[in-house]
Amino acid sequence: MRAVVQRVSQASVTVDGTVVGAIDEPGLMVLVGVTHTDGPAEAAKLAAKLWGLRILDGEKSCSDVGAPLLVISQFTLYADTKKGRRPTWQAAAPGPVAEPLVIAVQEELRRLGARVETGRFGADMKVALINDGPITLVIDV
């Protein structure tokens, strides 16, 4: 699994003009991509990493301060751009494989005690955020 994590002051995701997930306080906005070899173990490992990642103000983690996370599926994180100008998506797991694993990350975060907002899998989403820092990390598990 791959995640792009941004420390944000606030973030939201909109589908068809309706906000489907939002955090209005400091926290993390996380884009999650799934590849073919990922499974429940990777989902649990990613959730634990996100929950304990010390990138909030004062080197705190979401678990330290109860900060919220906005977790959004993002198959394009597995784009291959090595050849030509058009990315290929062959490394991205198909929806029936990826969706349960993105949900598993969200559910494991909640089990750990996190407040989690989400996007809508497979939808045309509009993401808005105020990047704080800016701090942006790529995490592979």
Summary of the structure (lengths in Angstrom):
residues: 141
radius of gyration: 14.5
end to end distance: 5.4
largest distance: 44.8
contacts: 459
relative contact order: 0.31
helix: 30%
strand: 40%
